[in-house]
Amino acid sequence: MHAPNPQGAASCVRSKYLRPEYPEAIRAARHAALIWFQSETGMTLSQFRDVRCWEHCERYQGSVVERHLREYAFRKAYAEQVGQIIVDRYETPTS
């Protein structure tokens, strides 16, 4: 008999709740990443993410677990958008 894998369980819970349940967090995160690259905020990328994530999450009520999942969705989408922006900006055109 195998011991339970708590990380596997957390991953399963995250994937269950991140599908369409937090599209607002995903949209807000993508928009926040775009704003950071288009403005001169004086904040680091991670400081800006944390402020925007906090502002976004404050608009919603829910359990601690729901807040954690919303933050996770926001941070994941923010990181993906930042990566995409960097790739798009610095991608060398092929001839």
KAHULIN-V546806 format. One line per field, one symbol per residue. ss: DSSP state (~ for helix, > for strand, _ for the rest). psi: psi as a letter, one per 40 degrees, with the letter a starting at -180 (. if undefined). A space follows every 10 residues. Layout:
BEGIN
ss = ???
psi = ???
END
This chain:
BEGIN
ss = _____~~~~~ ~~~~~~~~__ __~~~~~~~~ ~~~~~~~~__ ____~~~~~~ ~~~~~~~~__ ___~~~~~~~ ~~~~~~~~~~ ~~~~~~~~~~ _____
psi = hiiihddddd ddddddeece dfdddddddd dddddddeig deiidddddd ddddddddei iaiddddddd dddddddddd ddddddddde hhii.
END
